Amino acid sequence: MDKSDSAPVTLDELQSWLVERVGEYVPELDEPVDPNQELGAYGLDSVAVVAFAADVEDWLGIRVEPSAVWDHPTVTQLAKFLLTEHDQQAA
């Protein structure tokens, strides 16, 4: 689903989507992704991070550097950053 063509994204919606997507990259987890846990703790490697960033780009319709995942290491931090980027790039 491409979020860029629908209603504006909210922080809660974006955070929930990110939690779900991270969970898809680490399916062996026995519990939901903690939005305040550093993503590196889940064992995401560089290949997964590049693919994850591409998923975010597709969903939000904005350019996202894979390094943003390491610069904003939790889902909560990343969601706030991405929402700001989304709003700036949409303006």
Residue pairs with C-beta under 8 A, 6 or more apart in sequence:
1 59
2 58
2 59
2 61
3 9
3 59
3 60
3 61
4 59
4 60
4 61
4 62
5 61
9 60
9 83
9 86
11 79
11 80
11 83
14 60
14 79
14 82
14 83
15 35
15 75
15 76
15 79
17 59
18 35
18 56
18 75
18 78
18 79
18 82
19 32
19 33
19 35
19 75
21 52
21 55
21 56
22 33
22 39
22 42
22 44
22 52
22 75
23 29
23 32
23 33
25 42
25 44
25 48
25 51
25 52
26 33
26 42
26 43
26 44
29 42
33 42
33 75
34 75
35 74
35 75
35 76
35 79
36 74
36 75
36 76
37 74
37 75
38 73
38 74
39 69
39 73
39 74
39 75
39 78
40 70
40 73
44 52
44 69
46 66
49 66
49 69
49 70
50 66
52 66
52 69
53 64
53 65
53 66
53 68
53 69
56 62
56 64
56 82
57 63
57 64
60 82
60 86
62 82
62 85
62 86
62 89
62 90
63 89
64 82
64 85
68 78
68 81
68 82
69 78
71 81
72 78
72 80
72 81
